Amino acid sequence: MIPAYQPDERLVTLVRALHRESRKPLEIVVIDDGSDASSRPVFEALGSDAIVLQHPTNRGKGAALKTAFSYIWEQRTSGVVVTADADGQHTPEDILRVGYYVEEHPKKMALGRRTFKGDIPWKSRMGNNLTKKIFAWCSGQEIQDTQTGLRGFATEYVPFLQRISGERYEYEMNMLYEWVRTYPVQELPIQTIYLNKNETSHFCPLKDGWRIYKNLLKYSLREKLISLLKFGGVSFLSFCIDYSIYSACAAFLPLADAVRLIVANTIARGISGLFNFEMNRRVVFQKKGNVLRSGVQYLILAICIYLLSTTLISGIYTLTHFNVYILKLFVDFCLFLISWAVQKHFIFLDEK
């Protein structure tokens, strides 16, 4: 799949080289995304080497990819899809290597990873470094080349990719963000090629960059807010369980007063803690793997939170004599956020 807008003869050279160097037959789909009449000879020169799908007007790279997805899905054939750029940034060897890798690993998306070393345009180097850091913060997974257009995946994932939002350059970032949340990814080193300092690129740093970062942050904040709300709901249920069991034990255990309260509090905290751990593991963070290790880490965190809460409340009160009830609410809310972050990014981190 090669989306193209105002391409030159390099597109024809690439398509012919792919057919010549591939060790098996290829079907190459080129999407003319509303190019003007000056590019018509280029598309005509492709002849029978490629299927050309056309947009009457320029709709964006994401829309072009989705048009090709629809065409591929209508063929009802299984195989490997590779997306590549039309401006000569990807060599035939690298494009084919990505496809061969996915044939051997059909459950993964393969990304062609550029190295960004040597004579690289400063805008490209800076943009990739910034986007890489924002993507890692938003998704929790570090990808070295988040902006690569060379990607490979099995055809069975086409419906999943079609449902992802975005019509222009932001679609590729949305695609990568949604993919890494569910499926594994593998980066393959490729040649880093920038012709004429990347002057032929149609990427607008301000307008397209805003679309990319806006969507990344929107998805990330929405996901974190949902996670935080679930975490808060589980914490509230745990409090209700803790308080109910404590009250019942304090009322009915046939023990001396001092002993009864200690035993009641211990039983209540133990049961509510187990409930909180299991609900966070299964519902909030959906963690699979070593339960014992997560349980030990959770217990250590609970002890640390308890000690921090006690120390901060007593210490701040000693220094300020602030209202103890408001002080406890403030301290426990701050520790609630810390607890959520530690559980999300460490204890219940998704190993994918």
PLY file of the C-alpha trace (Angstrom):
ply
format ascii 1.0
element vertex 352
property float x
property float y
property float z
element edge 351
property int vertex1
property int vertex2
end_header
0.00 0.00 0.00
1.53 3.31 -1.12
-0.44 6.51 -0.46
0.69 9.20 -2.89
0.03 12.91 -3.27
1.74 14.77 -6.14
4.31 11.95 -6.65
7.18 12.02 -9.14
8.96 9.30 -11.11
10.42 7.83 -7.91
7.05 6.16 -7.30
7.28 4.32 -10.64
10.88 3.31 -9.90
9.89 1.98 -6.48
6.94 -0.07 -7.76
9.00 -1.69 -10.52
11.87 -2.43 -8.14
9.49 -4.11 -5.68
8.17 -6.46 -8.39
11.69 -7.17 -9.61
13.24 -7.91 -6.21
10.37 -9.74 -4.49
10.76 -13.50 -4.14
6.99 -13.99 -4.61
4.18 -12.22 -6.51
3.02 -8.88 -5.07
-0.15 -6.88 -5.36
0.74 -3.20 -5.09
-2.04 -0.73 -4.28
-1.29 2.95 -4.90
-3.74 5.56 -3.58
-3.86 8.80 -5.56
-4.96 11.18 -2.83
-6.32 13.98 -5.01
-3.14 14.79 -6.97
-3.51 17.39 -9.73
-3.16 16.86 -13.49
0.63 17.26 -13.43
0.95 13.90 -11.64
-1.31 12.01 -14.06
1.63 10.74 -16.22
3.19 9.20 -13.11
0.09 7.15 -12.28
-0.39 6.19 -15.93
3.21 4.96 -16.11
2.47 2.42 -13.38
0.34 0.49 -15.88
-0.44 -3.04 -14.75
2.28 -2.95 -12.06
-0.10 -1.40 -9.54
-3.78 -0.95 -8.79
-4.48 2.78 -8.50
-7.31 3.93 -6.24
-8.27 7.57 -6.58
-9.61 10.33 -4.36
-11.17 13.21 -6.33
-9.74 15.67 -3.77
-6.95 15.52 -1.23
-8.34 13.88 1.92
-5.17 13.06 3.84
-2.86 10.12 4.42
-5.14 8.45 6.95
-8.08 8.55 4.54
-5.87 7.15 1.78
-4.79 4.24 3.96
-8.39 3.50 4.94
-9.43 3.47 1.26
-6.77 0.86 0.60
-7.86 -1.10 3.69
-11.39 -1.25 2.33
-10.15 -2.49 -1.02
-7.96 -5.16 0.59
-10.73 -6.40 2.88
-13.12 -6.69 -0.07
-10.71 -9.14 -1.76
-11.31 -11.67 1.05
-7.75 -12.98 0.86
-5.31 -13.48 3.73
-1.73 -12.32 3.67
0.54 -9.48 4.73
0.01 -5.74 4.28
2.95 -3.34 4.12
2.48 0.43 4.02
5.27 2.52 2.48
5.86 6.12 1.42
5.92 7.23 -2.20
8.79 9.73 -1.93
11.74 7.32 -1.94
12.36 7.25 1.82
11.96 3.47 1.93
14.14 1.16 -0.13
12.62 -1.91 -1.85
14.86 -4.14 0.27
13.55 -2.67 3.54
9.92 -2.77 2.40
10.18 -6.44 1.44
12.08 -7.32 4.62
9.24 -5.89 6.74
6.76 -8.04 4.80
8.86 -11.19 5.18
9.15 -10.58 8.93
5.37 -10.34 9.36
4.96 -13.58 7.37
7.04 -15.31 10.04
5.48 -13.36 12.97
1.83 -12.71 11.97
0.76 -11.59 15.45
3.12 -8.59 15.44
3.24 -5.26 13.67
6.66 -4.63 12.16
7.96 -1.04 12.04
10.83 0.17 9.90
13.01 2.05 12.39
15.26 4.84 11.16
18.43 5.62 13.15
18.40 9.46 12.94
22.19 9.61 12.89
24.38 11.59 10.56
23.10 14.29 8.19
19.43 14.36 9.25
17.27 17.52 8.87
17.00 19.17 12.28
13.21 19.37 12.06
12.98 15.61 11.53
15.41 14.83 14.34
13.74 17.17 16.82
10.23 16.10 15.82
11.02 12.42 16.25
12.66 12.90 19.66
9.76 14.98 20.96
7.11 12.64 19.60
8.95 9.59 20.94
8.94 11.01 24.47
5.29 12.10 24.34
4.26 8.71 22.93
6.15 6.86 25.69
4.48 9.02 28.37
1.02 8.53 26.87
1.20 4.83 26.00
3.68 3.48 28.53
5.74 1.93 25.72
8.84 3.38 24.12
9.01 3.23 20.32
12.21 4.56 18.76
10.60 5.71 15.49
6.96 6.59 16.05
6.61 8.49 12.75
7.77 5.80 10.37
5.47 5.17 7.42
6.93 1.71 6.80
4.73 -0.74 8.68
3.69 -4.33 8.18
0.87 -6.43 9.64
-1.36 -9.38 8.78
-4.58 -8.77 6.83
-6.67 -10.12 9.72
-6.05 -6.83 11.57
-7.43 -4.62 8.78
-10.93 -4.25 10.37
-9.31 -3.23 13.67
-7.21 -0.58 11.91
-10.16 0.71 9.88
-12.04 1.60 13.08
-9.29 3.89 14.37
-10.05 7.59 14.06
-8.06 10.09 11.99
-7.97 11.19 8.36
-4.58 12.82 7.93
-1.10 12.33 9.39
-2.50 11.90 12.89
-4.02 8.58 11.81
-0.64 6.84 11.77
0.04 7.91 15.35
-3.47 6.90 16.44
-2.92 3.54 14.75
0.34 2.95 16.60
-1.13 4.06 19.94
-4.14 1.75 19.64
-1.98 -1.14 18.41
0.56 -1.12 21.26
-2.27 -1.15 23.82
-3.46 -4.52 22.50
-0.86 -6.22 20.30
2.94 -6.63 20.20
5.19 -4.60 17.94
8.70 -5.16 16.56
11.03 -2.47 15.21
13.37 -3.44 12.36
16.34 -1.17 11.50
16.12 0.36 8.00
18.11 2.86 5.96
17.52 6.51 6.85
16.96 8.45 3.63
16.09 12.13 3.36
16.13 13.44 -0.21
16.77 17.18 -0.62
16.48 17.59 3.17
12.96 16.17 3.04
11.67 19.16 1.06
9.18 16.99 -0.86
7.29 16.06 2.32
3.73 17.38 2.58
3.85 17.29 6.39
3.05 20.66 7.99
4.88 20.84 11.37
2.38 23.20 13.01
-0.97 22.03 11.66
-0.23 18.30 11.39
1.89 18.31 14.55
-1.03 19.82 16.49
-3.36 17.08 15.21
-0.91 14.36 16.25
-0.14 15.65 19.75
-3.74 16.67 20.44
-5.02 13.16 19.72
-2.20 11.48 21.64
-2.87 13.56 24.73
-6.64 13.20 24.38
-6.43 9.40 24.21
-3.93 9.23 27.03
-5.81 11.55 29.37
-9.09 9.78 28.66
-7.54 6.39 29.40
-5.86 7.65 32.58
-9.07 9.32 33.76
-11.06 6.11 33.23
-8.39 4.13 35.08
-8.38 6.66 37.92
-12.18 6.55 38.21
-12.13 2.74 38.33
-9.37 2.87 40.91
-11.40 5.33 43.00
-14.52 3.16 42.74
-12.63 0.09 43.90
-11.09 2.08 46.75
-14.54 3.24 47.87
-15.90 -0.33 47.79
-12.87 -1.47 49.76
-13.56 1.21 52.36
-17.20 0.06 52.64
-16.11 -3.56 53.11
-13.47 -2.52 55.63
-15.88 -0.39 57.65
-18.70 -2.98 57.58
-16.48 -5.85 58.72
-14.82 -3.68 61.37
-18.20 -2.59 62.74
-19.55 -6.14 62.81
-16.48 -7.58 64.52
-16.32 -4.70 67.01
-19.96 -5.31 67.93
-20.06 -9.09 68.21
-16.60 -10.53 68.95
-16.58 -11.87 72.54
-13.25 -10.29 73.48
-12.00 -7.59 75.79
-12.48 -4.07 74.40
-8.83 -3.28 73.56
-8.21 -6.70 72.02
-11.55 -6.70 70.18
-10.79 -3.44 68.36
-7.33 -4.59 67.29
-8.67 -7.92 66.02
-11.63 -6.23 64.30
-9.37 -3.74 62.54
-6.91 -6.47 61.49
-9.63 -8.73 60.03
-11.30 -5.81 58.25
-8.05 -4.51 56.76
-6.99 -7.99 55.66
-10.25 -8.81 53.84
-10.67 -5.35 52.29
-7.00 -5.37 51.26
-7.39 -8.71 49.46
-10.52 -7.42 47.74
-8.75 -4.20 46.71
-5.73 -6.10 45.36
-7.81 -8.54 43.29
-10.12 -5.87 41.89
-7.21 -3.63 40.93
-5.37 -6.55 39.36
-8.32 -7.95 37.40
-10.60 -4.95 36.69
-8.66 -1.70 36.94
-5.26 -2.65 35.49
-6.16 -6.07 34.00
-2.80 -7.55 34.93
-1.91 -11.12 34.01
1.17 -12.93 35.21
2.88 -13.62 38.53
0.24 -13.03 41.23
2.67 -13.72 44.09
5.14 -11.06 42.94
2.37 -8.49 42.44
0.93 -9.41 45.83
4.24 -8.87 47.63
4.75 -5.55 45.86
1.20 -4.49 46.72
1.74 -5.39 50.40
4.96 -3.35 50.52
3.15 -0.41 48.92
0.27 -0.66 51.42
2.72 -0.62 54.35
4.60 2.35 52.86
1.36 4.26 52.27
0.27 3.59 55.86
3.61 4.77 57.28
3.66 7.83 55.02
0.11 8.76 55.96
0.81 8.49 59.68
4.13 10.36 59.45
2.84 13.19 57.26
-0.33 13.80 59.26
1.46 13.86 62.60
4.41 15.84 61.24
2.36 18.52 59.46
0.03 18.86 62.43
2.99 19.31 64.80
4.38 22.09 62.62
1.16 23.88 61.64
-1.63 22.73 64.02
-3.85 22.58 60.95
-7.35 21.05 61.22
-6.68 17.32 61.59
-9.78 16.22 59.64
-9.03 18.36 56.59
-5.35 17.47 56.89
-6.11 13.73 56.74
-8.31 14.19 53.67
-5.59 16.17 51.90
-2.76 13.75 52.76
-4.76 10.64 51.93
-5.89 12.10 48.59
-2.28 12.81 47.61
-1.26 9.30 48.65
-4.27 7.93 46.73
-2.85 9.44 43.51
0.64 8.13 44.32
-0.76 4.66 45.01
-2.63 4.67 41.68
0.50 5.72 39.76
2.72 3.09 41.44
0.19 0.32 40.82
-0.41 1.35 37.20
3.20 1.90 36.17
4.97 -0.67 38.36
2.97 -3.29 40.24
0.34 -4.00 37.58
2.34 -2.89 34.54
1.30 -4.79 31.42
4.33 -6.84 30.36
3.39 -6.54 26.66
0 1
1 2
2 3
3 4
4 5
5 6
6 7
7 8
8 9
9 10
10 11
11 12
12 13
13 14
14 15
15 16
16 17
17 18
18 19
19 20
20 21
21 22
22 23
23 24
24 25
25 26
26 27
27 28
28 29
29 30
30 31
31 32
32 33
33 34
34 35
35 36
36 37
37 38
38 39
39 40
40 41
41 42
42 43
43 44
44 45
45 46
46 47
47 48
48 49
49 50
50 51
51 52
52 53
53 54
54 55
55 56
56 57
57 58
58 59
59 60
60 61
61 62
62 63
63 64
64 65
65 66
66 67
67 68
68 69
69 70
70 71
71 72
72 73
73 74
74 75
75 76
76 77
77 78
78 79
79 80
80 81
81 82
82 83
83 84
84 85
85 86
86 87
87 88
88 89
89 90
90 91
91 92
92 93
93 94
94 95
95 96
96 97
97 98
98 99
99 100
100 101
101 102
102 103
103 104
104 105
105 106
106 107
107 108
108 109
109 110
110 111
111 112
112 113
113 114
114 115
115 116
116 117
117 118
118 119
119 120
120 121
121 122
122 123
123 124
124 125
125 126
126 127
127 128
128 129
129 130
130 131
131 132
132 133
133 134
134 135
135 136
136 137
137 138
138 139
139 140
140 141
141 142
142 143
143 144
144 145
145 146
146 147
147 148
148 149
149 150
150 151
151 152
152 153
153 154
154 155
155 156
156 157
157 158
158 159
159 160
160 161
161 162
162 163
163 164
164 165
165 166
166 167
167 168
168 169
169 170
170 171
171 172
172 173
173 174
174 175
175 176
176 177
177 178
178 179
179 180
180 181
181 182
182 183
183 184
184 185
185 186
186 187
187 188
188 189
189 190
190 191
191 192
192 193
193 194
194 195
195 196
196 197
197 198
198 199
199 200
200 201
201 202
202 203
203 204
204 205
205 206
206 207
207 208
208 209
209 210
210 211
211 212
212 213
213 214
214 215
215 216
216 217
217 218
218 219
219 220
220 221
221 222
222 223
223 224
224 225
225 226
226 227
227 228
228 229
229 230
230 231
231 232
232 233
233 234
234 235
235 236
236 237
237 238
238 239
239 240
240 241
241 242
242 243
243 244
244 245
245 246
246 247
247 248
248 249
249 250
250 251
251 252
252 253
253 254
254 255
255 256
256 257
257 258
258 259
259 260
260 261
261 262
262 263
263 264
264 265
265 266
266 267
267 268
268 269
269 270
270 271
271 272
272 273
273 274
274 275
275 276
276 277
277 278
278 279
279 280
280 281
281 282
282 283
283 284
284 285
285 286
286 287
287 288
288 289
289 290
290 291
291 292
292 293
293 294
294 295
295 296
296 297
297 298
298 299
299 300
300 301
301 302
302 303
303 304
304 305
305 306
306 307
307 308
308 309
309 310
310 311
311 312
312 313
313 314
314 315
315 316
316 317
317 318
318 319
319 320
320 321
321 322
322 323
323 324
324 325
325 326
326 327
327 328
328 329
329 330
330 331
331 332
332 333
333 334
334 335
335 336
336 337
337 338
338 339
339 340
340 341
341 342
342 343
343 344
344 345
345 346
346 347
347 348
348 349
349 350
350 351
